Amino acid sequence: MKTGKELKVTKHKNYNVSFGSINNKHSKAAYINISTWAEPLEENVVSYNRVIKDINKKIKQSLYNAFDNAFETEILKDRTIVDLDIRESGIKYGKRSFMNCEITLFMNSETPINTEPMKEKIDKIISMVVNSIFETNKIFKFHKKKN
C-alpha cells in the first residue's frame, strides 16, 4: 500500500516541479524533482561534461549553504543527495535535451511534507535552485516542453 504523498508546484513556468515523501505518516526523507528541457545557447561549448558538473556542484553548494543558515535544525545537510541527470552525448546546439534533477533531503525528525511550514521550506529550496542556478545559467535556456 502506497503511503507517500506527492505535490506539484506550478509557479515555475519553464520547469515541471514536484516534491513528496515515500511515507507521509512517518516521513524522515523528502524528495524534490525538477525536470525540464535544456537548449544550448552557444554552438562552441568545448565540454558539456564540465558544464554539467559545475551545475551539479552549484546545486550542492547552495543547498549546503542554505541548510547551514536557515534549516539546520530540521534537514541533515550532510545527508542531502543531488542527482542531476542530463546526457552530455546528446547535447547539440539547436536541439533540446531532457534534464532531470532529483534532490533527496533527510530530516532529523519525522515531519509530514503536507504541513504548511514544511511546504514553505521546500518551496524556498525549489525557488532557490530554480532562480539562482538554472535561471542564471549562461550555457542553457530551459523549456517546459521539448518543442
C-alpha positions in Angstrom: 0.0 0.0 0.0 1.4 3.4 -1.0 1.5 5.8 1.9 3.6 8.5 0.2 2.5 11.9 -0.9 3.4 13.9 -3.9 2.6 17.6 -4.5 3.1 19.5 -7.8 4.4 23.1 -7.9 3.1 25.2 -10.8 4.8 28.6 -10.2 7.9 28.0 -12.3 6.8 28.3 -15.9 9.8 26.6 -17.6 10.0 23.6 -15.2 8.0 20.6 -14.2 8.4 20.6 -10.4 7.1 18.2 -7.7 8.0 17.2 -4.2 7.0 14.4 -2.0 7.8 11.7 0.5 7.8 7.9 0.5 5.9 7.6 3.7 3.8 10.6 4.7 2.9 9.5 8.2 6.5 8.7 9.4 8.5 10.8 6.9 12.2 11.0 7.6 13.0 11.9 4.0 11.6 14.2 1.2 12.4 14.5 -2.4 12.2 17.3 -4.9 12.0 16.6 -8.6 12.7 19.3 -11.2 12.5 18.3 -14.9 13.0 20.5 -17.9 14.4 20.6 -21.4 17.8 22.2 -21.8 18.7 24.0 -25.0 22.3 25.2 -25.5 22.6 28.9 -26.2 26.1 28.7 -27.9 27.5 26.5 -30.6 31.1 26.4 -29.5 31.0 24.9 -26.0 34.0 22.6 -25.7 32.9 20.3 -22.9 29.3 19.8 -21.7 30.7 17.4 -19.2 32.3 20.2 -17.3 29.2 22.4 -17.6 27.0 19.7 -16.1 29.5 19.0 -13.3 29.5 22.8 -12.5 25.7 22.9 -12.3 25.7 19.9 -10.0 28.3 21.4 -7.8 26.4 24.7 -7.6 23.3 23.0 -6.5 25.0 21.0 -3.8 26.9 24.1 -2.5 23.8 26.3 -2.4 21.8 23.6 -0.6 24.6 23.2 1.9 24.9 26.9 2.5 21.1 27.3 2.8 20.9 24.4 5.4 23.8 25.9 7.3 21.9 29.2 7.7 18.1 28.5 7.9 17.2 24.9 8.1 19.9 23.3 10.2 17.5 22.0 12.9 15.3 20.0 10.5 17.3 18.9 7.5 20.5 16.9 7.8 22.8 18.8 5.4 25.4 16.1 5.3 22.9 13.5 4.1 21.5 15.5 1.1 21.6 13.7 -2.2 21.6 15.6 -5.6 21.1 13.5 -8.7 21.4 15.7 -11.8 20.7 13.7 -15.0 21.3 15.1 -18.4 23.0 13.1 -21.2 26.0 15.1 -22.4 26.4 12.9 -25.5 23.1 14.1 -26.9 23.5 17.8 -26.3 23.7 19.8 -29.6 23.2 23.4 -30.5 19.6 23.9 -31.7 18.3 20.8 -30.0 16.7 20.4 -26.6 17.9 17.7 -24.2 15.9 16.3 -21.3 17.2 17.2 -17.8 16.0 15.8 -14.5 17.2 16.9 -11.1 16.2 14.9 -8.0 17.1 16.2 -4.6 16.7 13.9 -1.6 16.5 15.6 1.8 16.8 13.6 5.1 15.2 15.1 8.2 16.2 15.0 11.9 12.7 14.1 12.9 9.5 12.7 11.3 7.8 15.6 9.6 4.9 15.2 7.2 5.5 17.2 4.0 1.9 18.3 3.6 2.1 20.6 6.6 2.2 24.3 5.8 5.6 25.0 7.4 7.2 22.1 5.6 5.6 23.1 2.2 7.0 26.6 2.7 10.5 25.4 3.4 10.5 23.0 0.4 9.1 25.8 -1.8 12.0 28.1 -0.7 14.5 25.4 -1.6 12.9 24.8 -5.0 12.8 28.6 -5.7 16.5 28.9 -4.7 17.6 26.1 -7.0 15.5 27.3 -10.0 16.1 31.0 -9.7 19.8 31.1 -8.6 21.2 28.1 -10.5 19.0 27.3 -13.6 17.7 30.7 -14.5 21.2 32.3 -14.2 22.9 29.7 -16.3 24.6 31.2 -19.3 25.1 27.9 -21.3 21.5 26.6 -21.4 18.0 28.0 -21.8 15.3 25.9 -20.1 11.9 25.0 -21.5 8.9 23.1 -20.1 8.3 21.1 -23.3 10.6 19.6 -26.0 9.1 21.8 -28.8 
